[in-house]
Amino acid sequence: MELIQQLTQSLQVDETQAKGGAGLIFKMAKEQLADGDFAQVASAVPAVNNLIGEAPSGGKGIAGAIGGLAGAMGGGSGGQLANMAALAGGFGQLGLNPGMASKFVPIILSFVQSQGGDQVKNILASVLK
């Protein structure tokens, strides 16, 4: 898949890490977007459900606790903090530095934009920024 090639080449991660990291990001989007909005993202990235299946199960350890605490604080930056904490925990399970999540996002957004246009990119970006 073209997205996985972009991630492995740009970020020097292996294929398992690229699939798992992308899967974590798409899984978070699926959980937070309305069904119709996620359907638009899924139509731009046909293998999205396969990628979600590659995501490690999250919510473990300190990052999961931070994510739960931040989520309890409500929307806005608290919700965004919860998103990033949850991603950081999953990236750690993949053997990646949790900060890598912020490097995956622009590559994934660029790919989604190339496949589905600005509208689909903006839908995905709404849960990632």
N, C-alpha and C positions, 0 to 999 in steps of 0.2 A: 504494500500500500504506500502510496506517495507520501502521505503524512508521516508515517513511521520512518521512511527514508530521510525525510527532512529533519526529523528530531534526532535520529542517530548521527547524521552527518554534522548537523549544526552544534549539537550539545555533547558529542562524544559519549553517548550512552549506548548500551546494548539494546537489542530489539525487544527483549523482555521488559526492560526498564522503560523504553519508549512507549510500548503498548500499555503497560501498567499505568504510567503517568498520564497518558492521554485518556485512558479509561477512567481514572480518578476524576479528571476534569469534566469529562462528559457525564459521568455518574452524578456528580454534584449538580450539573446543569439540569439533568433529567429530574432530580429530586426537587429542584427549586423553580423550574419553569412550568408554566401552564402546559397541559398536554399538547395543545395546538402549536404553541411556540416551539416546544421540543421537537414536534413532528417536522417542523421546517428545518431545524438543525439536522435531524436524522436524515431528511431527504437530501441534504447537501453532503452528508458523510454517510454513505450507505452502510458501511461496516461499523457504525457507531455502537450497535448492541454487542458486537464481538469485542470491541475495545472495552466496553463497560465490564464484560465478563473477565477481562484480563486484570482489572483493578483489584488490588488487595483489599480485603475487608478492613475498613477503617475503624476509627473510634477507640483505638487501644492506647493505653499508656497516658502519659502526661499531655500529649497533644490532643487526645480525645477529651480529656478532662477540661483542658483550656477551651476547646471548641464548644463543649457543653455549657461551660460557664459563660462564654462570650455570647452564645446563642440565647441564653436566658436573659441577657441584657437587652434583647430586642433588636429591632431592625437597624438600618443605617450602618454606621461603622462597626457596631457590635456584630451584626450579621456578617459583614465582610471579614471581620476578625475571625469569626467562627469558621467561615469558609476557608480562610488561609490556614488556620490551625488544623482543620480536618485534612486539608491537602498535605500539609507538612508531615502529619503522622503517616499518611499513606506513602508519601515519597520516602520516608525513613524506612518503611517496611520493604521498599524496593532496593534498599541499599544506596539511596541517593541522599545527598545533602538536602534537607527540607527547603532550603532557599532555591533549589532547582525548580520548584513549582512556578516561581515568577519568571523563569526562563522558558518554560513550556508554553505559557499563556500566549505571548505574542506570536509564536510560530503557529499555534493552533488557530488563533484568530485570523491570521493571514491566510492559512489554508482554507478555513471555512469561508472567508470572503472570496477567495478565488473560485470556490465551488458553488457558493450560493448567493454571492453578492453582499452588498452593504447591509441590507435589512437583516439577513440571517446572522451576519457577523455581529451586528448590534444587539440582537436577541441574546446571543451567547455572551457577549461582553457585559451585558447587564448583570450577570451573576458572578463575573470574574473580576470586576474592578471595584 
